[in-house]
Amino acid sequence: MTEIRNHRIRNPWVVVAAYNEAAVVGSVVSGIRRAGYTVIVVDDGSADRTGDVAVLAGAVVVRHPINLGQGAALQTGIDFALEQHADALVTFDADGQHSPAAIAALLAAIEQPGVDFALGSRFLTGATANLPASRRILLGAAIRFTRASTGLPVTDTHNGLRAMTARGARTISLRQNRMAHASEILHQIAQSRLRFVEVPVKIEYSAYSLGKGQRMTDALTILIDLFARRLYR
């Protein structure tokens, strides 16, 4: 098992929200465990054996009786990890597009004095494999919207790889129960006034992960919904 090379962080947890990911969640959990980290998988009302496979791979599993969405699943995982006295958390997608090697870099970033959030960015170094042009255009629009609405000079928005200290995690209270949670997290980081940094990460898109990802119409709906909520708040 790989040694976790962090000095101030003693009890990091990796939070994985999963819905019908039985085909890949075992390898995702195994990879994170081999890297030396405790994993909590929130089985978000899956109709397959996602939770059972995750347990066999070495994860702590919490189950939602019905599907509530990725935002709700992440909030359940964050709350559970904090109850276990986690001093840092990393959110990690269940579809196999993230590398466990990125976890150490994210945790190292929040060990810097005064830093409470480390946001993975696929665009800082261009290390993104097989990203369709339509997805790149959509992500660019989301980045511009987030910069305008939060003031955060981010280079990526809907990236599930992120780390936070326990102090940072306690400022996160997700109410968007579907994919809009990614934008909501950034808005809450802006409101917290806690410091964030971005860390270059590589995303490996596959036919499986692209099939699980949001469609263009889904993402446009998310942007419209977020804008409406800001306008009428």
C-alpha positions as CSV (number, residue, x, y, z in Angstrom):
1,M,0.0,0.0,0.0
2,T,1.4,3.4,-1.0
3,E,2.4,5.7,1.9
4,I,0.3,8.9,2.1
5,R,2.9,11.6,2.0
6,N,1.2,14.4,3.9
7,H,2.4,15.9,7.1
8,R,-0.6,17.8,8.7
9,I,-3.3,15.6,7.2
10,R,-3.7,12.5,9.3
11,N,-7.2,11.1,8.4
12,P,-8.2,11.9,4.7
13,W,-11.3,10.2,3.3
14,V,-12.2,9.8,-0.4
15,V,-15.9,10.3,-1.1
16,V,-17.3,8.5,-4.1
17,A,-21.0,9.0,-5.2
18,A,-22.2,6.1,-7.2
19,Y,-25.3,5.2,-9.1
20,N,-25.5,1.9,-11.1
21,E,-21.7,1.7,-11.3
22,A,-21.3,-2.0,-10.5
23,A,-19.3,-2.5,-13.7
24,V,-16.4,-0.2,-12.7
25,V,-16.8,0.8,-9.0
26,G,-14.8,-2.2,-7.8
27,S,-11.7,-1.2,-9.8
28,V,-12.2,2.5,-8.8
29,V,-12.3,1.6,-5.1
30,S,-9.4,-0.9,-5.4
31,G,-7.2,1.8,-7.0
32,I,-7.9,4.3,-4.3
33,R,-7.3,1.7,-1.6
34,R,-4.0,0.7,-3.2
35,A,-3.0,4.4,-3.1
36,G,-3.5,4.3,0.7
37,Y,-6.8,6.0,1.3
38,T,-10.0,5.2,3.1
39,V,-13.0,5.3,0.7
40,I,-16.6,5.9,1.4
41,V,-19.0,5.0,-1.5
42,V,-22.5,6.4,-1.3
43,D,-24.7,4.0,-3.2
44,D,-27.3,6.4,-4.4
45,G,-30.3,4.0,-4.8
46,S,-28.6,1.8,-7.4
47,A,-30.6,-0.9,-9.1
48,D,-27.5,-3.1,-9.6
49,R,-24.9,-4.4,-7.2
50,T,-22.9,-1.2,-6.9
51,G,-22.9,-1.2,-3.1
52,D,-22.0,-4.9,-2.7
53,V,-19.1,-4.6,-5.2
54,A,-17.8,-1.5,-3.4
55,V,-17.8,-3.4,-0.1
56,L,-15.9,-6.3,-1.6
57,A,-13.3,-3.9,-2.9
58,G,-12.7,-2.4,0.5
59,A,-15.0,0.7,0.7
60,V,-17.2,1.8,3.5
61,V,-20.6,2.0,2.0
62,V,-23.6,4.1,2.9
63,R,-26.8,3.5,0.9
64,H,-29.6,5.8,-0.2
65,P,-32.9,3.8,-0.4
66,I,-33.8,5.8,-3.5
67,N,-31.9,7.8,-6.1
68,L,-31.4,11.4,-4.9
69,G,-28.7,12.6,-7.3
70,Q,-25.0,13.1,-7.2
71,G,-25.1,16.3,-5.1
72,A,-27.1,14.6,-2.4
73,A,-24.9,11.6,-2.4
74,L,-21.8,13.7,-2.1
75,Q,-23.3,15.6,0.9
76,T,-24.1,12.3,2.6
77,G,-20.5,11.2,2.1
78,I,-19.1,14.5,3.3
79,D,-21.2,14.4,6.4
80,F,-20.3,10.8,7.1
81,A,-16.6,11.4,6.7
82,L,-16.7,14.4,9.0
83,E,-18.5,12.3,11.6
84,Q,-15.5,9.9,11.4
85,H,-13.2,12.8,12.2
86,A,-11.8,13.2,8.7
87,D,-9.4,16.2,8.6
88,A,-9.5,16.3,4.8
89,L,-11.8,15.0,2.1
90,V,-11.4,14.3,-1.6
91,T,-14.4,13.8,-4.0
92,F,-13.8,11.3,-6.7
93,D,-16.0,10.2,-9.6
94,A,-17.2,6.6,-9.7
95,D,-17.0,6.1,-13.5
96,G,-13.3,5.4,-13.8
97,Q,-12.2,8.7,-15.5
98,H,-10.1,9.8,-12.5
99,S,-6.6,8.6,-11.5
100,P,-5.9,7.8,-7.8
101,A,-2.5,9.3,-8.4
102,A,-4.1,12.8,-8.4
103,I,-5.3,12.4,-4.8
104,A,-1.8,13.0,-3.3
105,A,-1.4,16.2,-5.3
106,L,-4.8,17.6,-4.2
107,L,-4.1,16.8,-0.6
108,A,-0.6,18.4,-0.8
109,A,-2.3,21.6,-2.1
110,I,-4.5,21.9,0.9
111,E,-1.5,21.5,3.2
112,Q,-0.4,24.9,2.1
113,P,-1.0,27.4,4.9
114,G,-4.4,29.0,4.6
115,V,-5.7,26.8,1.7
116,D,-9.0,25.0,2.3
117,F,-9.9,23.9,-1.2
118,A,-8.0,22.3,-4.1
119,L,-9.9,22.1,-7.3
120,G,-8.8,19.7,-10.0
121,S,-8.6,21.3,-13.5
122,R,-8.3,19.4,-16.7
123,F,-7.4,22.6,-18.6
124,L,-4.3,23.9,-16.8
125,T,-2.0,21.5,-18.7
126,G,-4.3,20.2,-21.4
127,A,-4.1,16.7,-20.0
128,T,-7.5,15.6,-21.1
129,A,-7.8,12.5,-23.3
130,N,-10.7,11.9,-25.7
131,L,-12.7,15.0,-24.8
132,P,-15.4,15.5,-27.4
133,A,-15.6,19.0,-29.0
134,S,-19.2,19.5,-28.0
135,R,-18.3,18.7,-24.3
136,R,-15.4,21.2,-24.5
137,I,-17.7,23.9,-25.8
138,L,-20.2,23.2,-23.1
139,L,-17.5,23.3,-20.4
140,G,-16.2,26.6,-21.7
141,A,-19.7,28.1,-21.4
142,A,-20.0,26.8,-17.8
143,I,-16.6,28.3,-16.9
144,R,-17.6,31.7,-18.2
145,F,-20.9,31.6,-16.3
146,T,-19.2,30.5,-13.1
147,R,-16.6,33.3,-13.3
148,A,-19.2,35.9,-13.9
149,S,-21.6,34.7,-11.2
150,T,-19.0,33.9,-8.4
151,G,-16.0,36.0,-9.2
152,L,-13.8,32.9,-8.9
153,P,-11.1,32.9,-11.6
154,V,-11.4,29.1,-12.2
155,T,-10.3,27.3,-15.3
156,D,-12.6,24.3,-14.8
157,T,-16.0,23.9,-13.3
158,H,-17.6,20.5,-13.6
159,N,-14.7,18.5,-12.4
160,G,-15.5,15.9,-9.7
161,L,-11.9,15.8,-8.5
162,R,-11.5,18.2,-5.6
163,A,-10.1,18.2,-2.1
164,M,-11.1,20.2,1.0
165,T,-10.0,20.5,4.6
166,A,-12.5,19.7,7.3
167,R,-13.0,23.4,7.8
168,G,-13.8,23.9,4.1
169,A,-16.1,20.8,4.1
170,R,-18.2,22.3,6.9
171,T,-19.0,25.3,4.7
172,I,-20.5,23.0,2.0
173,S,-24.2,22.3,2.2
174,L,-25.5,21.0,-1.1
175,R,-29.1,21.6,-2.0
176,Q,-28.9,21.0,-5.7
177,N,-29.8,17.3,-5.9
178,R,-28.6,16.6,-9.4
179,M,-25.6,17.6,-11.5
180,A,-25.9,21.3,-10.7
181,H,-24.1,20.5,-7.4
182,A,-20.7,21.2,-9.1
183,S,-21.6,24.8,-9.8
184,E,-23.2,25.1,-6.3
185,I,-20.0,24.0,-4.6
186,L,-18.1,26.8,-6.4
187,H,-20.7,29.3,-5.3
188,Q,-20.4,28.1,-1.7
189,I,-16.6,28.3,-1.9
190,A,-16.9,31.9,-3.1
191,Q,-19.3,32.7,-0.2
192,S,-17.1,31.1,2.4
193,R,-14.2,33.4,1.5
194,L,-11.8,30.6,2.2
195,R,-8.8,30.3,-0.1
196,F,-8.8,27.8,-3.0
197,V,-6.1,26.7,-5.5
198,E,-6.4,24.8,-8.7
199,V,-4.4,21.6,-9.4
200,P,-3.8,20.2,-12.9
201,V,-5.3,16.7,-13.2
202,K,-5.7,14.3,-16.1
203,I,-9.2,13.1,-17.1
204,E,-9.4,9.8,-19.1
205,Y,-12.6,9.8,-21.0
206,S,-13.8,6.4,-22.2
207,A,-17.0,5.3,-24.0
208,Y,-18.3,4.2,-20.6
209,S,-17.7,7.5,-18.8
210,L,-19.0,9.5,-21.7
211,G,-22.1,7.4,-21.8
212,K,-22.6,8.1,-18.0
213,G,-22.0,11.8,-18.4
214,Q,-24.5,14.5,-18.8
215,R,-26.0,15.3,-22.2
216,M,-25.9,18.7,-23.8
217,T,-29.5,19.3,-23.0
218,D,-29.0,18.3,-19.3
219,A,-26.1,20.8,-18.9
220,L,-28.1,23.6,-20.6
221,T,-30.9,23.0,-18.2
222,I,-28.5,23.1,-15.3
223,L,-27.1,26.5,-16.4
224,I,-30.6,27.9,-16.8
225,D,-31.8,26.6,-13.5
226,L,-28.7,28.0,-11.7
227,F,-29.2,31.4,-13.3
228,A,-32.9,31.5,-12.4
229,R,-32.1,30.7,-8.8
230,R,-29.5,33.5,-8.6
231,L,-31.9,36.0,-10.3
232,Y,-34.9,35.3,-8.0
233,R,-33.0,34.6,-4.7
